[in-house]
């Protein structure tokens, strides 16, 4: 009888021990899963940035520069050309656009601006009440070699009091990476900028 009770106690002990081990294992699994989910949540938060726009906080996903380098390079080139070539017959508007454009390029763009200024190009726009707009057709950037070479293909529309002239514009240069700033959000600098073509396509008289 005593032997049977001892055997029952031993069996019960094994059952309790097995049940306890099962609970411990389940607890370890739950704890591991909780840690994993918490770690994933922290990583997700780190990949999210917040932008303050018009008094509102907007969420955005952060990404590596390499993921968007081609898009940013094209937009940098397009932005520079839009600012440099979109001009109104207003000295303050011209100065503002040119100033913003020159933050995006090196001395080659400064030299082009100085040459146009010396020739009286900007004063002629103001005196003749001429405004000039630019349409970007395409920007081709080669990211295989650094600095990145590019070509920009665009068309200009020059509106005078008596006529509208459409011009073809093709430029080329290279892109070097620099620190991002408020004046240069893409973090590129245009180098060795040159105009390959700038010719009249057509001129229409205004009615």
C-alpha positions in Angstrom: 0.0 0.0 0.0 2.8 2.3 0.9 4.6 1.5 -2.3 1.5 2.3 -4.3 1.1 5.7 -2.6 4.7 6.5 -3.2 4.3 5.6 -6.9 1.2 7.8 -7.1 3.1 10.7 -5.5 6.0 10.2 -8.0 3.6 10.1 -10.9 1.8 13.3 -9.6 5.1 15.0 -9.2 6.1 14.2 -12.7 2.8 15.5 -14.0 3.2 18.7 -12.0 6.8 19.1 -13.2 5.7 18.5 -16.8 2.9 21.0 -16.5 5.3 23.6 -14.9 7.8 23.1 -17.7 5.0 23.6 -20.2 4.0 26.8 -18.6 7.6 28.0 -18.4 8.0 27.2 -22.1 4.8 29.0 -23.1 5.8 32.0 -21.0 9.2 32.1 -22.7 7.6 32.0 -26.1 5.2 34.8 -25.2 8.0 36.8 -23.8 10.2 36.3 -26.9 7.3 37.2 -29.2 6.6 40.4 -27.1 10.2 41.4 -27.3 10.3 40.8 -31.1 7.1 42.9 -31.7 8.4 45.7 -29.4 11.7 45.8 -31.3 9.9 45.8 -34.6 7.7 48.7 -33.4 10.8 50.7 -32.4 12.4 50.2 -35.8 9.3 51.3 -37.5 9.2 54.4 -35.5 12.8 55.2 -36.3 12.0 54.9 -40.0 9.3 57.5 -39.7 10.0 61.2 -39.6 7.6 64.1 -38.9 7.4 67.2 -40.9 5.8 70.5 -39.7 3.9 72.1 -42.6 1.5 75.0 -42.1 1.2 74.3 -38.4 0.3 70.6 -39.0 2.6 67.6 -38.1 2.7 65.2 -41.0 4.3 61.8 -40.9 6.6 60.5 -43.6 8.8 57.5 -44.2 12.5 57.9 -44.1 14.6 56.2 -46.7 18.3 55.8 -47.7 19.7 58.4 -50.0 20.7 55.7 -52.4 17.1 54.7 -52.9 16.2 58.1 -54.3 19.5 59.4 -55.6 18.4 59.4 -59.3 15.1 61.1 -58.5 16.8 63.8 -56.3 19.5 64.4 -58.9 17.0 65.0 -61.7 14.9 67.3 -59.5 18.0 69.2 -58.4 19.0 69.8 -62.1 15.4 70.7 -63.0 15.0 73.1 -60.1 18.2 74.9 -60.9 17.2 75.5 -64.5 13.7 76.6 -63.6 15.1 79.2 -61.2 17.9 80.4 -63.6 15.8 80.7 -66.7 12.3 81.6 -65.5 12.5 85.4 -65.4 10.0 88.3 -65.1 10.6 92.0 -65.9 11.2 92.7 -62.3 14.7 93.3 -60.8 13.7 91.9 -57.4 12.1 88.8 -58.9 15.1 88.2 -61.1 17.6 88.7 -58.2 15.6 86.3 -56.0 15.4 83.5 -58.6 19.1 83.9 -59.6 20.2 84.0 -55.9 18.3 80.7 -55.2 19.7 79.1 -58.3 23.3 80.0 -57.6 23.2 78.1 -54.2 22.7 74.9 -56.4 25.8 75.3 -58.6 29.4 76.2 -58.6 31.4 79.0 -60.2 30.5 77.9 -63.7 26.9 79.1 -63.1 28.1 82.3 -61.4 30.2 83.0 -64.5 27.3 82.5 -66.9 25.2 84.9 -64.8 28.0 87.5 -64.7 28.4 87.3 -68.5 24.7 87.8 -69.1 24.6 90.7 -66.7 27.6 92.4 -68.3 25.9 92.1 -71.7 22.8 93.8 -70.3 20.5 90.8 -70.7 18.6 91.3 -67.4 18.3 95.1 -67.8 17.0 94.4 -71.3 14.3 92.1 -70.0 13.1 94.8 -67.6 13.3 97.6 -70.1 11.5 95.6 -72.8 8.9 94.2 -70.5 9.9 90.7 -71.4 9.2 87.6 -69.4 10.8 84.2 -69.9 9.5 80.8 -68.8 11.2 77.3 -69.0 9.7 73.9 -69.6 11.8 70.9 -68.7 11.5 68.2 -71.3 13.8 65.7 -69.7 16.9 65.4 -67.5 19.3 62.5 -68.1 21.7 61.6 -65.2 24.4 59.0 -65.3 24.9 57.7 -61.8 27.4 55.0 -62.8 30.4 57.3 -62.4 31.0 60.0 -59.8 30.7 63.0 -60.2 27.4 62.2 -61.9 27.2 63.7 -65.4 23.9 65.1 -66.7 22.2 66.6 -69.6 19.1 68.8 -69.4 16.7 69.2 -72.4 14.2 72.1 -72.2 12.3 74.7 -74.1 12.0 78.4 -73.4 9.2 80.7 -74.2 10.1 84.4 -74.4 7.1 86.7 -74.4 7.6 90.2 -75.7 5.0 92.9 -76.1 4.8 92.1 -79.8 5.9 88.5 -80.2 6.4 85.1 -78.6 9.6 83.2 -79.3 10.1 79.5 -78.5 13.7 78.4 -78.0 15.4 75.0 -77.6 17.8 74.7 -74.7 20.2 71.9 -73.9 22.8 72.1 -71.1 25.3 69.7 -69.5 27.3 69.4 -66.4 28.2 67.2 -63.4 26.7 66.7 -59.9 28.8 66.5 -56.7 27.3 65.6 -53.4 27.4 68.2 -50.6 25.6 68.7 -47.3 21.9 69.3 -47.3 20.7 72.7 -46.2 17.7 75.0 -46.5 19.2 76.6 -49.6 20.2 73.2 -51.1 17.7 70.5 -49.9 18.9 67.9 -52.3 22.5 68.0 -51.3 24.0 68.3 -54.8 26.2 70.9 -56.4 26.2 71.4 -60.2 29.7 71.6 -61.6 31.2 72.5 -65.1 27.8 73.7 -66.2 27.7 74.7 -69.9 25.1 75.4 -72.6 25.3 73.0 -75.5 22.4 74.5 -77.5 20.2 77.6 -77.2 18.5 78.4 -80.5 15.2 79.8 -81.8 12.6 77.3 -83.0 9.8 79.7 -83.9 8.5 83.2 -83.4 4.8 84.2 -83.5 3.4 87.7 -83.6 1.0 88.6 -80.8 -2.4 89.9 -81.7 
